[in-house]
Amino acid sequence: MIRLRLFLVVALLLLAPTLTAAGVPSPEEFLGYPLGSKFTRHHRVIDYFEALERSSELVDAEPYGTTPEGRSLIRVVVASKKHRASLGAIREQLASLQDPRRLTREQAVAISESVPAVALLAFGVHGDETSSTECAMKLAHWLVTSADAGPILESLVVVIDPVQNPDGRDHYVDWFSRASGSIANPDPAAIEHKAPWESGRANHYHIDMNRDWVWGTQAETRARIALFRQWSPQLFVDYHEMGAHGVEYFFPPVADPVNVNIPAGAREWLHRFGRANGEAFSQRGWLFFVGEHFDLFYPGYGDAWPTLRGAIGMTYEVAGGRTAGTIVAREGGPPLTLRDRIERHFTASTTTLRTAAENRSALILSNYDTLAAPLRAAPSVFLLDSAAPGARLVTDVLGRQGVEVEQLSAELTAKAKRIDKPAEETRRFPAGTIVVSTAQPLGGLVRTMLERSSAIDKSFLDEQRKLVESDEGDQFYDITAWSLPLAAGVPAWELAGGKKPATEPWSEPALVAPASSRLGWAVSGLDPSVYKVVGMMLGRAIRFAVSAAEIKVGSSTLPRGSVFVHRGINEGAGFKEAFRAIVADAGARAVPIDSFWTEGLALGSSRVQAIRDPKIAIAAGDGVDRYSLGPVWFQLDVIDSVPHTLVRADALGSLDLSKFRVLVLPDGKYELGEKGTERLKAWVEDGGTVVAIKGANEALRAKEVELSKLEEWKASEEKKEEDAERETKIRVPGAAFRTEMSERSYLTFGLVEPPAVLIEGSLALRPLPRKAGNVVRIAAKDALLSGVAWPESIERLQGAPYLTIESQGRGKVITFADDPNFRLFWRSTYPLLMNAMLYSPSFRE
């Protein structure tokens, strides 16, 4: 009888996977084609996971956000029956680990021994890196139906984000479907391997969301940050593709440099997962590489960001990308197929999950220990000026991350060092000053975001210097400066001694409806929402004026760049209600105007300029850098609601420019042609304004165009020979520089002091002969503020113009030497861009 019972138990165990899998469709069965034979559109991916949820009690699929084009973001939870029944309790216990101040290590150990860990697997943040989403379907089916997955689901709850970038994916898949024939062509020269300008890598607004994790500028990123915080994962894997014609796969360990705020234990975990994957790939005879190219330095990636939050974050890269299609021939080896790419990602996924399951308890304790470490370390306390225009940006970014933000509860006089200056000073900080301490669970993330520069190992810098001197270029994968106070233009200090002063929870100053007034209202030029107010007024045809000088209205002193709207220039009874609604929507503060009598400059002065509709056009398409276009477009379309029109860059020669007053040329390579040159020059002479960003100026200063007299930096006579020997210009890998600025130009409205500017690349310009045309210049001495720049680059940049304005007839050419709204997070220079676009048709320099 005992043997019979044992036989029945064994039989049931053997049958369990089959019983669980009964009625669960595979991707091939549901989609109607072999996985990897073609690309699956986003809506069919959603359909499959919904079918999986209907057919298996182990699956829960749920939307967690929506893209700009209206597609759903979904997360899919796969868990054993036991864990499905208690997901709420599991999340609650894992969430308690996120604050070690309220949980002893003994309690953490008990949790680690009693609950599963959470692995969050994120697929396809770059829409033209397609294999990972196909793999997500295969992996989910395997987790639900395979006997090998049983032990994994006993130890893990697996959360799958199958399509991080639905808009980008469908852009690419739709194009590929039109470009390819009934049989895939492996020839790399075939059109199906030549994706167009808008390939789908970025999202709808051309923002690379793999660099947006810290800043959260996009709706998709914000939803994903909330998803991460909801599940408190111990493991996070971000799946990518790299070039089709190089090595086949990358998994950690990572290359140098590694951000110094990354916990030391994280590197040990990366080696552990790397060794496991290395063995799995070796067994299959698959080549891979580790410890090269992909670093862990910039905090905005889908591996560094989770790691700074206490998880183990990893990037996996398979050969492929937008040039791979479904099959592509490669020299010296067999063709690379979509099935190959899926299979490699699948193997890495299952190996990673097995490794995580085998180390469940240790992973959970690692999560706790990482978040406990800042509580034991010597703290840093940052004080930030809450009155600065960028303060709201800082508190929004930090708050979105779950960082604890406080404010001084009373005035404080103390020694502190301003982060952009070398010496300590004793100064008074008023009550309400923003306070952020690293003595909190996310202290490592806080330090990374707020410190002036992240340190880099000297040996790595020495090696990069050798490469530069050998004319080989450096190995920095991304930018080296990102300090949030510098990026937001908010004065910040680090408190001497690190002792936290008396604080209370941060509270955003309450917004009140505009007070009633006899004549109208004004909005300060330093109000963080002033440009949104302007954009919405333009959209509703409300007339307004902007002051080029300080004006006193009642008891308020309004700086230059302030906006005035009143009955005298707006007819009709409805303008007051419309303006009050705009101010409420924008979250701005309006000062009532009850009299046109002012002390000093009067509202009727010629220095209070009525603003014309700028009628903005933005060049897009072939030749335009979409990562330069994206921030401009998103700023106008979403953040500030400014009316604008996207126009084709390759059609400027036939474009009726008379409909516009401002033409924005994002960074890129422009071919104007003879007809386009004639039209553009005539339009500028007649009063049009060209705003050229970075490389766009090159087309304007071409010999046949000559709309700009700017020149690139040239070596002095004694250095010409040395400079000529160097074939590769030494680039700046994304560093911040001090500046000097004109306080008389309308282009610097909204700035209290010269902004820190981000420079990325090798472009350096020579100042214009007319000094007033060099509106913002990089400081002539001690220019490097944050990040890495080599002496040769610093020499070229010190004193170089960042923002210039040149008159051409009745029009203007305005040039930015680099992107003034880089990735939508470098906002200290954003007012310069908005002033150039909004006010250039109205102000004369």
TORLUM-791366 format. One record per residue (C-alpha): residue in three letters; x, y, z; residue number from 0. Coordinates in steps of 0.25 Angstrom, whole numbers. Each point is the difference from the previous one (the first is absolute). Layout:
ALA X Y Z NUM
...
//
This chain:
MET 0 0 0 0
ILE 11 9 4 1
ARG 7 -3 -14 2
LEU -13 3 -7 3
ARG -2 13 7 4
LEU 15 4 -4 5
PHE -3 -4 -14 6
LEU -12 8 -1 7
VAL 7 12 6 8
VAL 12 -1 -10 9
ALA -10 -2 -11 10
LEU -8 13 4 11
LEU 13 7 1 12
LEU 4 -4 -14 13
LEU -13 3 -6 14
ALA -1 14 7 15
PRO 7 8 -11 16
THR -9 -7 -10 17
LEU -13 4 8 18
THR 5 14 2 19
ALA 3 2 -15 20
ALA -13 -6 -5 21
GLY -7 10 -8 22
VAL 11 10 1 23
PRO 3 5 -14 24
SER 15 2 -5 25
PRO 3 12 -7 26
GLU 1 -7 -13 27
GLU -14 -6 2 28
PHE -6 13 4 29
LEU 7 9 -10 30
GLY -1 -10 -12 31
TYR 14 0 -4 32
PRO 14 -5 6 33
LEU 6 9 10 34
GLY 11 8 -7 35
SER -5 -2 -14 36
LYS -6 14 0 37
PHE -1 12 10 38
THR -13 1 9 39
ARG -7 13 1 40
HIS -3 6 13 41
HIS -15 -3 1 42
ARG 3 -15 -3 43
VAL 10 -1 11 44
ILE -11 6 9 45
ASP -10 -10 -5 46
TYR 9 -12 2 47
PHE 3 4 15 48
GLU -15 2 2 49
ALA -2 -14 -6 50
LEU 11 -5 9 51
GLU -7 6 12 52
ARG -14 -6 -4 53
SER 6 -14 -1 54
SER 9 0 12 55
GLU -2 3 14 56
LEU 15 3 2 57
VAL -1 13 -9 58
ASP -5 13 3 59
ALA 0 11 -11 60
GLU -3 14 3 61
PRO 2 14 -7 62
TYR 9 9 8 63
GLY 0 12 -9 64
THR -2 6 -14 65
THR 9 5 -11 66
PRO -1 14 -7 67
GLU -7 -8 -12 68
GLY -10 -7 9 69
ARG 6 -14 1 70
SER 0 -7 13 71
LEU 12 -3 9 72
ILE -3 -13 7 73
ARG 7 -8 11 74
VAL -1 -15 1 75
VAL 1 -7 13 76
VAL 4 -15 0 77
ALA -1 -7 13 78
SER -3 -13 6 79
LYS -14 -3 5 80
LYS 5 2 15 81
HIS 6 13 -3 82
ARG -11 5 -9 83
ALA -9 -2 12 84
SER 8 10 9 85
LEU 6 10 -10 86
GLY -4 11 8 87
ALA 6 -5 13 88
ILE 13 -3 -8 89
ARG 1 14 -6 90
GLU -3 6 14 91
GLN 12 -8 7 92
LEU 9 3 -12 93
ALA -4 15 1 94
SER 4 -1 15 95
LEU 14 -3 -4 96
GLN 1 13 -7 97
ASP 1 8 13 98
PRO 10 -7 9 99
ARG -2 11 11 100
ARG -13 -7 3 101
LEU 5 -14 -1 102
THR 11 -7 7 103
ARG 9 -10 -8 104
GLU -5 -11 8 105
GLN -14 3 -5 106
ALA 6 1 -14 107
VAL 6 -14 1 108
ALA -13 -5 4 109
ILE -7 6 -12 110
SER 11 -5 -9 111
GLU -3 -14 5 112
SER -15 1 -2 113
VAL -3 7 -12 114
PRO 4 -1 -15 115
ALA 9 11 -6 116
VAL -5 8 -12 117
ALA 6 0 -14 118
LEU -4 11 -9 119
LEU 4 -2 -14 120
ALA -2 11 -10 121
PHE 0 -2 -15 122
GLY 1 9 -12 123
VAL 3 15 5 124
HIS 6 2 -13 125
GLY -11 -3 -10 126
ASP 9 -4 -12 127
GLU 7 -10 9 128
THR -11 -10 -2 129
SER 4 -14 4 130
SER -2 2 15 131
THR -15 2 -1 132
GLU -1 -13 -8 133
CYS 8 -7 11 134
ALA -9 6 11 135
MET -12 -8 -6 136
LYS 9 -13 -1 137
LEU 5 2 14 138
ALA -14 2 6 139
HIS -5 -12 -6 140
TRP 12 -8 5 141
LEU -2 5 14 142
VAL -15 -5 0 143
THR 2 -13 -7 144
SER 14 -6 2 145
ALA 3 -9 12 146
ASP 14 7 0 147
ALA -7 13 4 148
GLY -7 -6 13 149
PRO 12 2 9 150
ILE 2 14 -5 151
LEU -14 4 3 152
GLU 1 -6 14 153
SER 11 10 3 154
LEU -4 12 -10 155
VAL -11 9 -4 156
VAL 3 3 -14 157
VAL -5 14 -5 158
ILE 1 1 -16 159
ASP -1 14 -7 160
PRO 0 -6 -14 161
VAL 0 13 -8 162
GLN 6 12 7 163
ASN -2 9 -13 164
PRO -12 -4 -8 165
ASP 0 12 -8 166
GLY 14 -2 -5 167
ARG -2 -15 -2 168
ASP -12 2 -9 169
HIS 7 11 -8 170
TYR 11 -10 -3 171
VAL -8 -12 -3 172
ASP -10 8 -9 173
TRP 12 5 -8 174
PHE 6 -13 -1 175
SER -13 -7 -4 176
ARG -1 10 -12 177
ALA 15 -1 -3 178
SER 2 -15 -1 179
GLY -6 -10 -9 180
SER -6 -14 1 181
ILE 14 -6 3 182
ALA 10 7 9 183
ASN 12 5 -7 184
PRO 13 -2 7 185
ASP 8 9 -8 186
PRO 5 12 9 187
ALA -3 9 -12 188
ALA -14 -3 -1 189
ILE -10 11 4 190
GLU -6 -8 11 191
HIS 14 2 7 192
LYS 0 15 -2 193
ALA -10 5 10 194
PRO -4 15 -2 195
TRP 3 12 8 196
GLU -12 -3 10 197
SER 4 -15 2 198
GLY -7 -2 13 199
ARG 11 0 10 200
ALA -5 12 8 201
ASN -14 2 4 202
HIS -11 9 -7 203
TYR 7 13 4 204
HIS 14 -5 -4 205
ILE 5 -2 14 206
ASP 9 -11 3 207
MET -7 -6 13 208
ASN 12 -9 3 209
ARG 6 13 5 210
ASP -12 6 7 211
TRP -1 -9 12 212
VAL 5 10 10 213
TRP -7 12 -6 214
GLY -13 -6 -4 215
THR -4 10 -10 216
GLN -8 -9 -8 217
ALA -14 -6 3 218
GLU 5 -14 -3 219
THR 12 2 10 220
ARG -9 6 11 221
ALA -9 -12 -1 222
ARG 12 -10 0 223
ILE 6 7 12 224
ALA -14 -1 8 225
LEU 0 -15 -4 226
PHE 14 -2 5 227
ARG -3 6 13 228
GLN -13 -8 1 229
TRP 7 -13 -1 230
SER 13 3 7 231
PRO 8 -10 -9 232
GLN 13 -6 5 233
LEU 4 -3 -15 234
PHE -2 9 -12 235
VAL 5 -4 -14 236
ASP -1 9 -12 237
TYR 0 -7 -14 238
HIS 7 7 -12 239
GLU 6 -3 -13 240
MET 13 5 -6 241
GLY 7 0 -14 242
ALA -4 -11 -8 243
HIS 15 -2 -6 244
GLY 7 -1 13 245
VAL 1 -9 12 246
GLU -12 -8 3 247
TYR -4 2 15 248
PHE 4 9 12 249
PHE -4 -2 14 250
PRO 7 5 13 251
PRO 10 2 6 252
VAL 1 14 -5 253
ALA 11 9 -6 254
ASP 6 11 8 255
PRO -3 10 5 256
VAL -10 -4 10 257
ASN -7 11 8 258
VAL 6 1 14 259
ASN -13 1 6 260
ILE -4 -14 -5 261
PRO 1 -10 12 262
ALA 12 -8 0 263
GLY -8 -13 2 264
ALA -7 3 -13 265
ARG 13 -3 -8 266
GLU 1 -14 6 267
TRP -14 -3 -4 268
LEU 3 4 -14 269
HIS 11 -10 0 270
ARG -9 -11 5 271
PHE -10 2 -10 272
GLY 10 2 -11 273
ARG 7 -13 4 274
ALA -13 -8 -1 275
ASN -4 6 -14 276
GLY 14 -2 -4 277
GLU -1 -15 3 278
ALA -14 -1 -7 279
PHE 5 7 -13 280
SER 13 -9 0 281
GLN -8 -13 1 282
ARG -7 5 -13 283
GLY 13 4 -7 284
TRP -5 15 0 285
LEU 10 11 1 286
PHE -2 12 9 287
PHE 9 11 6 288
VAL 0 7 14 289
GLY 7 11 7 290
GLU 1 9 -13 291
HIS -8 11 -6 292
PHE -12 1 9 293
ASP 3 7 13 294
LEU -8 3 13 295
PHE 3 15 1 296
TYR -11 9 -5 297
PRO -12 -2 10 298
GLY -11 1 -10 299
TYR 1 -14 -6 300
GLY -9 -12 2 301
ASP 12 -7 8 302
ALA 6 11 8 303
TRP -13 6 5 304
PRO -6 -12 6 305
THR 14 -4 6 306
LEU 0 14 7 307
ARG -13 -3 5 308
GLY 4 -13 7 309
ALA -3 -10 -11 310
ILE 10 -8 -9 311
GLY -1 7 -13 312
MET 5 -6 -13 313
THR 0 3 -15 314
TYR 0 -12 -10 315
GLU 4 3 -14 316
VAL -2 -9 -12 317
ALA 6 2 -14 318
GLY -11 6 -9 319
GLY -7 13 0 320
ARG -7 8 -11 321
THR 10 -5 -11 322
ALA -3 -15 3 323
GLY -14 -2 -5 324
THR -4 -14 2 325
ILE 12 -5 -7 326
VAL 13 6 -4 327
ALA 13 -5 -6 328
ARG 13 2 7 329
GLU 14 -2 -4 330
GLY 8 -12 6 331
GLY -12 -7 5 332
PRO -15 -4 -2 333
PRO -11 10 -1 334
LEU -6 6 12 335
THR -15 -3 1 336
LEU -10 5 9 337
ARG -2 -14 6 338
ASP 15 1 4 339
ARG -2 12 7 340
ILE -13 -4 7 341
GLU 7 -13 5 342
ARG 12 7 6 343
HIS -9 9 8 344
PHE -8 -11 4 345
THR 12 -8 5 346
ALA 5 12 7 347
SER -13 2 7 348
THR -2 -14 4 349
THR 14 -1 6 350
THR -2 13 7 351
LEU -13 -4 6 352
ARG 6 -13 5 353
THR 12 7 6 354
ALA -9 10 7 355
ALA -9 -11 5 356
GLU 12 -8 6 357
ASN 5 13 7 358
ARG -14 5 4 359
SER 3 3 14 360
ALA 13 6 -2 361
LEU -6 9 -11 362
ILE -10 5 10 363
LEU 10 3 11 364
SER 9 7 -11 365
ASN -12 9 -3 366
TYR -2 3 15 367
ASP 15 2 3 368
THR 2 9 -12 369
LEU -11 9 5 370
ALA 5 0 14 371
ALA 15 4 -4 372
PRO -3 15 -1 373
LEU -6 0 13 374
ARG 13 -4 6 375
ALA 9 8 -9 376
ALA 5 15 3 377
PRO -12 8 -5 378
SER 0 12 -10 379
VAL -11 10 2 380
PHE -4 8 -12 381
LEU -7 14 1 382
LEU -6 5 -13 383
ASP -6 14 -3 384
SER -15 -2 0 385
ALA -3 13 -6 386
ALA 8 -3 -13 387
PRO -8 -2 -12 388
GLY 5 -15 -2 389
ALA -3 -4 14 390
ARG -13 -6 -4 391
LEU 7 -9 -10 392
VAL 9 -5 11 393
THR -11 -3 10 394
ASP -8 -7 -11 395
VAL 12 -8 -5 396
LEU 3 -4 14 397
GLY -14 -3 5 398
ARG -3 -9 -12 399
GLN 12 -8 4 400
GLY -5 -1 14 401
VAL 11 8 6 402
GLU -3 6 13 403
VAL 0 15 -1 404
GLU -1 10 11 405
GLN 1 15 3 406
LEU 6 8 11 407
SER -10 3 11 408
ALA 7 12 5 409
GLU 11 9 -6 410
LEU 14 -6 1 411
THR 14 7 0 412
ALA 11 -10 -3 413
LYS 12 -3 -8 414
ALA -2 -7 -13 415
LYS 7 -1 -13 416
ARG -8 3 -13 417
ILE 1 -12 -9 418
ASP 5 8 -12 419
LYS 11 8 8 420
PRO 12 -5 7 421
ALA 0 7 14 422
GLU -9 -1 12 423
GLU -8 12 4 424
THR -8 4 12 425
ARG -14 4 -5 426
ARG -14 2 5 427
PHE -11 -10 -6 428
PRO -14 4 2 429
ALA -11 -9 5 430
GLY -6 -8 -11 431
THR 14 -3 -6 432
ILE -1 -14 -7 433
VAL 8 -10 8 434
VAL 4 -14 -5 435
SER 9 -9 8 436
THR 7 -13 -5 437
ALA -4 -6 14 438
GLN -11 -7 -6 439
PRO -2 -13 -7 440
LEU 2 6 -14 441
GLY 12 7 5 442
GLY 9 -5 -11 443
LEU -10 5 -11 444
VAL -1 13 7 445
ARG 15 2 0 446
THR 1 -4 -14 447
MET -11 10 -4 448
LEU 4 12 8 449
GLU 15 0 1 450
ARG 9 8 -9 451
SER 7 -11 -7 452
SER 1 -15 1 453
ALA 14 -4 3 454
ILE 7 -9 -10 455
ASP 11 -10 3 456
LYS 14 7 -4 457
SER 5 -13 -7 458
PHE -12 1 -9 459
LEU 2 15 -3 460
ASP 15 -3 -3 461
GLU -4 -11 -10 462
GLN -9 9 -7 463
ARG 11 11 -1 464
LYS 9 -10 -6 465
LEU -11 -3 -11 466
VAL -2 14 -2 467
GLU 15 3 -2 468
SER 0 -12 -10 469
ASP -11 7 -8 470
GLU -9 -12 3 471
GLY -12 7 7 472
ASP -4 -3 14 473
GLN -9 -11 6 474
PHE -10 8 7 475
TYR -14 -6 -3 476
ASP -8 12 4 477
ILE 0 14 6 478
THR 9 3 13 479
ALA -8 11 6 480
TRP -15 0 4 481
SER 0 7 14 482
LEU -15 4 2 483
PRO 2 13 6 484
LEU 9 4 -11 485
ALA -9 -5 -10 486
ALA -12 7 6 487
GLY 7 13 2 488
VAL -3 -1 15 489
PRO 11 5 10 490
ALA 4 -11 9 491
TRP 9 -1 12 492
GLU 6 -12 8 493
LEU -1 2 15 494
ALA 13 0 7 495
GLY 1 -12 10 496
GLY -12 -7 -6 497
LYS -9 2 13 498
LYS -14 1 -4 499
PRO -7 13 4 500
ALA -14 2 6 501
THR -10 -4 -12 502
GLU -14 -3 -3 503
PRO -6 -7 -12 504
TRP 1 7 -13 505
SER -13 7 -5 506
GLU -2 6 -13 507
PRO -4 15 2 508
ALA -15 0 -2 509
LEU -5 6 -13 510
VAL -12 10 1 511
ALA -9 5 -11 512
PRO 4 13 -5 513
ALA -6 12 8 514
SER -10 8 -7 515
SER 5 13 -6 516
ARG -4 12 -8 517
LEU 9 0 -11 518
GLY 7 -14 -2 519
TRP 11 -8 5 520
ALA 15 -3 0 521
VAL 8 -13 1 522
SER 15 1 5 523
GLY 10 -3 -11 524
LEU 6 -10 11 525
ASP -13 -7 2 526
PRO 3 -15 -4 527
SER -13 0 -8 528
VAL 2 13 -7 529
TYR 2 -6 -14 530
LYS -12 -9 2 531
VAL -8 12 2 532
VAL 6 6 -12 533
GLY -3 -12 -8 534
MET -14 -1 4 535
MET -3 14 -3 536
LEU 6 -1 -14 537
GLY -9 -12 -2 538
ARG -12 8 5 539
ALA 4 13 -7 540
ILE 1 8 12 541
ARG 9 12 -2 542
PHE 11 3 10 543
ALA 13 8 2 544
VAL 13 -4 6 545
SER 9 10 8 546
ALA 15 1 -4 547
ALA 3 7 14 548
GLU -5 -1 14 549
ILE -14 5 3 550
LYS -7 3 14 551
VAL -15 -4 0 552
GLY -6 4 13 553
SER 9 -7 11 554
SER 6 -10 -10 555
THR 13 2 -7 556
LEU 0 -7 -13 557
PRO 13 -4 -7 558
ARG 3 2 -15 559
GLY -7 -10 -8 560
SER -13 1 7 561
VAL -13 -1 -7 562
PHE -11 10 0 563
VAL -14 -2 -5 564
HIS -11 11 2 565
ARG -13 5 -5 566
GLY 6 11 -8 567
ILE 6 -10 -10 568
ASN -11 -10 1 569
GLU -14 3 -4 570
GLY -12 -8 4 571
ALA -5 -4 14 572
GLY 4 -14 -1 573
PHE 15 2 1 574
LYS 1 1 15 575
GLU -7 -13 1 576
ALA 9 -6 -10 577
PHE 13 5 6 578
ARG -4 -5 14 579
ALA -3 -14 -6 580
ILE 14 0 -6 581
VAL 7 4 12 582
ALA -7 -11 8 583
ASP 3 -10 -11 584
ALA 15 4 0 585
GLY 1 0 15 586
ALA 6 15 -1 587
ARG -2 12 9 588
ALA -6 12 -5 589
VAL 2 14 6 590
PRO -13 9 -2 591
ILE 2 13 -7 592
ASP -9 11 6 593
SER 7 12 -5 594
PHE 9 4 -12 595
TRP 8 9 9 596
THR 13 -7 5 597
GLU 12 5 7 598
GLY 11 0 -11 599
LEU -2 -6 -13 600
ALA -15 1 -4 601
LEU -8 -10 -7 602
GLY -1 9 -12 603
SER 15 1 -2 604
SER 6 -5 -14 605
ARG 8 -10 9 606
VAL -13 -7 2 607
GLN -1 -7 -13 608
ALA -13 -5 -6 609
ILE 2 -15 -4 610
ARG -3 -4 -14 611
ASP -4 -15 -3 612
PRO 13 -6 -3 613
LYS -6 -11 -10 614
ILE 10 -10 3 615
ALA 5 -11 -10 616
ILE 9 -11 4 617
ALA 8 -8 -10 618
ALA -1 -15 1 619
GLY 3 -12 -8 620
ASP 12 -5 -8 621
GLY 13 7 4 622
VAL -6 5 14 623
ASP 6 -6 12 624
ARG -13 -6 6 625
TYR 6 1 15 626
SER 1 15 -2 627
LEU -13 1 -7 628
GLY -7 -8 11 629
PRO 2 10 12 630
VAL -4 12 -8 631
TRP -13 -6 -5 632
PHE -4 -6 13 633
GLN 3 13 7 634
LEU -9 8 -9 635
ASP -11 -11 -2 636
VAL -1 -6 14 637
ILE 6 9 11 638
ASP -2 14 -5 639
SER -12 -2 -10 640
VAL 6 9 -10 641
PRO -6 0 -14 642
HIS 10 -5 -10 643
THR 1 -8 -13 644
LEU 10 -11 -4 645
VAL 5 2 -14 646
ARG 9 -10 -9 647
ALA 14 4 0 648
ASP 2 -5 -14 649
ALA -11 9 -5 650
LEU 5 13 5 651
GLY 2 4 -14 652
SER -14 -1 -4 653
LEU -6 4 14 654
ASP -8 13 0 655
LEU 8 7 11 656
SER -9 12 0 657
LYS -10 -7 9 658
PHE 11 -1 11 659
ARG 8 10 8 660
VAL 10 -10 7 661
LEU 6 -12 -6 662
VAL 7 -9 10 663
LEU 11 -9 -6 664
PRO 4 -11 10 665
ASP 14 -6 0 666
GLY 2 -7 -13 667
LYS 5 0 -14 668
TYR -8 9 -10 669
GLU 1 1 -15 670
LEU -7 13 -3 671
GLY 2 -1 -15 672
GLU 1 13 -9 673
LYS -15 2 1 674
GLY -1 -2 15 675
THR 12 9 2 676
GLU -7 11 -8 677
ARG -13 -1 7 678
LEU 6 -1 14 679
LYS 9 12 -2 680
ALA -11 8 -6 681
TRP -9 -4 12 682
VAL 10 4 10 683
GLU 3 13 -6 684
ASP -15 3 0 685
GLY -1 -2 15 686
GLY 1 -15 3 687
THR 8 -6 11 688
VAL 8 -13 -1 689
VAL 3 -7 13 690
ALA 11 -10 -3 691
ILE 4 -11 10 692
LYS 15 -5 0 693
GLY 4 -6 -14 694
ALA -12 7 -7 695
ASN 8 13 0 696
GLU 10 -7 -10 697
ALA -10 1 -11 698
LEU -3 15 3 699
ARG 15 4 -1 700
ALA 3 -8 -12 701
LYS 6 8 -11 702
GLU -12 0 -9 703
VAL -9 4 11 704
GLU 7 9 9 705
LEU -11 3 10 706
SER 9 -2 12 707
LYS 14 6 1 708
LEU 4 -10 11 709
GLU 12 -8 -1 710
GLU 5 -12 7 711
TRP 12 1 9 712
LYS 14 -1 -6 713
ALA 13 -2 6 714
SER 10 11 2 715
GLU 12 2 -9 716
GLU 9 -7 9 717
LYS -9 -12 2 718
LYS -5 -2 -14 719
GLU 10 -11 -4 720
GLU -3 -8 13 721
ASP -15 2 -3 722
ALA 1 -4 -14 723
GLU 7 -13 4 724
ARG -13 -4 8 725
GLU -10 -7 -9 726
THR -11 -1 10 727
LYS -5 12 7 728
ILE 0 -2 15 729
ARG -14 -1 5 730
VAL -6 4 13 731
PRO -8 -12 6 732
GLY -11 8 5 733
ALA 5 10 10 734
ALA -5 13 7 735
PHE 6 13 -2 736
ARG -1 14 7 737
THR -5 12 -8 738
GLU 0 15 -1 739
MET -13 6 -6 740
SER -5 14 -4 741
GLU -11 5 9 742
ARG -5 10 -11 743
SER -5 -11 -10 744
TYR -14 -4 -1 745
LEU 6 -14 -2 746
THR 4 -1 15 747
PHE -14 3 6 748
GLY -3 -10 11 749
LEU 14 -1 5 750
VAL 5 5 13 751
GLU 15 -4 -3 752
PRO 8 -5 -11 753
PRO -4 -15 -2 754
ALA 8 -12 0 755
VAL 0 -6 -14 756
LEU 2 -14 -5 757
ILE 10 -3 -11 758
GLU 0 -13 -7 759
GLY 9 -2 -12 760
SER 12 7 -7 761
LEU -7 13 -5 762
ALA 7 13 5 763
LEU -4 14 -7 764
ARG 8 13 0 765
PRO -7 12 6 766
LEU -6 10 -10 767
PRO 7 13 -2 768
ARG -12 7 5 769
LYS 1 -2 15 770
ALA -15 2 2 771
GLY -3 -12 -9 772
ASN 7 -10 10 773
VAL -12 0 9 774
VAL 5 -12 9 775
ARG 15 -4 0 776
ILE 7 -11 7 777
ALA 8 6 11 778
ALA 14 4 -4 779
LYS 7 -6 13 780
ASP -3 -12 8 781
ALA -11 -4 -10 782
LEU -2 -15 3 783
LEU -11 -1 11 784
SER -3 -15 0 785
GLY 4 -13 -8 786
VAL 11 -3 -9 787
ALA 7 9 -10 788
TRP 14 -1 -5 789
PRO 10 12 0 790
GLU -1 2 -15 791
SER -15 1 1 792
ILE 0 9 11 793
GLU 10 9 -7 794
ARG -10 1 -12 795
LEU -12 2 8 796
GLN 5 11 10 797
GLY -6 13 -5 798
ALA -7 -7 -11 799
PRO -15 5 -3 800
TYR -11 -9 4 801
LEU -12 8 -5 802
THR 2 11 -11 803
ILE -9 9 -8 804
GLU 3 6 -13 805
SER -9 10 -8 806
GLN -3 -2 -15 807
GLY -8 11 -6 808
ARG -13 0 9 809
GLY 2 -14 5 810
LYS 9 -8 9 811
VAL 9 -12 1 812
ILE 1 -6 14 813
THR 9 -11 3 814
PHE 2 -10 11 815
ALA 14 -7 1 816
ASP -7 -12 6 817
ASP -14 -5 4 818
PRO -6 10 10 819
ASN -11 -10 4 820
PHE 9 -13 0 821
ARG -9 -12 3 822
LEU -10 9 6 823
PHE 7 0 13 824
TRP 11 10 -2 825
ARG -10 12 3 826
SER 10 11 4 827
THR 1 5 -14 828
TYR -14 -3 -4 829
PRO -5 15 2 830
LEU 10 4 -11 831
LEU -6 -10 -10 832
MET -14 5 4 833
ASN 3 15 -1 834
ALA 7 -3 -14 835
MET -13 -7 -5 836
LEU -11 9 6 837
TYR 6 14 0 838
SER 9 1 -11 839
PRO -10 6 -10 840
SER -4 11 10 841
PHE 14 4 6 842
ARG 11 7 -7 843
GLU 14 -3 6 844
//
